[in-house]
Amino acid sequence: MQQQAMQAYQQVARRTTNPRDLEANLLSRSASNLQRIREDWEKSQSELNAALVFNSKLWRVFLGSVTRADNPLPAAIRQNVANLGVFVMNQTMKLEARPEPAKLDVLITINRELAAGLRAAANPPA
């Protein structure tokens, strides 16, 4: 019963959540997963691949969105997000080739900073 209630809540939340808030939440979740792995590297390193795959999928969606001709964002912002996306993908490949906890820092920071920017844009001060 509780599971059904949770699923119903999540469905409504998906329909009513501002897209920028949703993107910010996903970026924050990815950053948190990466941070947790970094902090407990010895025990959590086995989870690294799944966390990197999740982060890469998220960034592929962003890259696909900002490179579409009908994207309403200004060209400069689209270019900045695309550049960040390419950088994230390159960092991810480096991590996959030679995993080191310190290499996660840049991905964590980028995700957190972008999430904060999306939240600020989605909820401007009154």
C-alpha positions in Angstrom: 0.0 0.0 0.0 2.7 2.4 0.9 4.6 1.6 -2.3 1.5 2.4 -4.4 1.2 5.8 -2.6 4.8 6.6 -3.2 4.4 5.7 -6.9 1.3 7.9 -7.2 3.2 10.8 -5.6 6.1 10.4 -7.9 3.9 10.4 -11.0 2.2 13.6 -9.9 5.6 15.1 -9.0 6.9 14.3 -12.4 4.0 16.1 -14.0 4.1 19.2 -11.8 7.8 19.6 -11.3 9.5 22.5 -13.2 11.8 20.9 -15.8 14.8 23.0 -14.4 14.1 21.7 -10.9 14.0 18.1 -12.3 17.3 18.6 -14.1 18.8 20.2 -10.9 17.6 17.3 -8.8 19.1 14.7 -11.2 22.5 16.6 -11.3 22.4 16.8 -7.5 21.7 13.1 -7.2 24.6 12.2 -9.6 26.9 14.5 -7.7 25.9 12.9 -4.4 26.5 9.4 -5.7 29.9 10.4 -7.0 30.8 12.2 -3.7 29.7 9.1 -1.7 32.0 6.9 -3.8 34.9 9.4 -3.5 34.6 9.5 0.3 34.5 5.7 0.7 36.6 4.8 -2.2 37.9 1.5 -0.9 34.4 0.1 -0.3 32.4 1.9 -3.0 34.8 1.8 -6.0 32.8 -1.1 -7.4 29.9 1.3 -7.8 31.9 3.8 -9.9 30.9 2.4 -13.3 27.2 2.6 -12.6 27.6 6.2 -11.2 29.6 7.2 -14.3 27.0 5.7 -16.6 24.2 7.6 -14.9 26.1 10.8 -15.1 27.0 10.2 -18.8 23.4 9.5 -19.7 22.3 12.7 -18.0 24.9 14.7 -19.8 24.1 13.1 -23.2 20.5 14.3 -22.7 21.8 17.9 -22.0 24.1 17.7 -25.0 21.3 16.5 -27.2 19.0 19.2 -26.0 21.4 22.2 -26.3 22.5 21.1 -29.8 19.0 21.0 -31.2 18.2 23.9 -33.6 14.9 24.6 -31.8 16.4 25.0 -28.3 15.2 28.4 -27.0 18.4 29.2 -25.0 20.7 31.9 -26.2 23.5 30.5 -28.4 26.2 31.5 -25.9 24.6 29.5 -23.1 24.0 26.5 -25.4 27.6 26.6 -26.4 28.8 26.8 -22.8 26.6 23.8 -21.8 27.9 21.9 -24.8 31.5 22.6 -23.9 30.8 21.5 -20.4 29.2 18.3 -21.7 32.2 17.5 -23.9 34.5 18.1 -20.9 32.4 15.9 -18.7 32.5 13.1 -21.2 36.3 13.4 -21.6 36.8 13.4 -17.8 34.5 10.3 -17.6 36.7 8.4 -20.1 39.8 9.3 -18.2 38.2 8.0 -15.0 37.1 4.8 -16.7 40.6 4.3 -18.0 42.4 5.1 -14.8 40.0 5.4 -11.8 41.3 7.7 -9.0 39.1 9.3 -6.4 40.5 12.8 -6.9 39.4 12.7 -10.5 35.7 12.7 -9.3 36.1 16.2 -7.8 35.6 18.1 -11.1 32.5 16.1 -12.1 31.0 16.6 -8.6 31.7 20.3 -8.7 30.3 20.8 -12.2 27.1 18.9 -11.4 26.6 20.9 -8.2 27.3 24.3 -9.7 25.0 23.6 -12.7 22.3 22.3 -10.3 22.5 25.5 -8.2 22.2 27.6 -11.4 19.2 25.7 -12.6 17.5 26.1 -9.2 18.2 29.8 -9.2 16.8 30.2 -12.7 13.7 28.1 -11.9 12.9 29.9 -8.7 13.9 33.6 -9.2 13.5 35.8 -6.1 10.2 37.5 -5.7 
